[in-house]
Amino acid sequence: MENGITAHIGGLKCDSPTCDYKDDSITLEQYESYIDAPCPDCGAPLLTLEDYNQVQKILSLVDLVNSLPEPTEDSKEKGKISFEFNGTGKVNVKIEKLDE
Ligand SMILES: [Zn+2]
């Protein structure tokens, strides 16, 4: 039975609003080595320490939710939560409900 939530975190995009550089091949495990790494196109940071810390908080949240008791039958709605970072340490959270 599928239970709990899974974090799909990966890829990095340039923090500059005028630059559309992104690399989807970067994995979450590699994030640490990209802290303050400059964008190859424009030199803006790809991942600030603030954003990296937010990612760690999200991962702890995922762990926390997954440690809760099993959900009841009527709470099995599926949804998708996405987090967007822009280098300010603030996060843009988007929650979509998925229809089965
Ligand atoms: Zn850039």
Residues whose N, C-alpha, C, O or C-beta is under 5 A from the ligand:
A	BS01	ZN	C14 S16 C19 Y21 C39 D41 C42 G43 A44
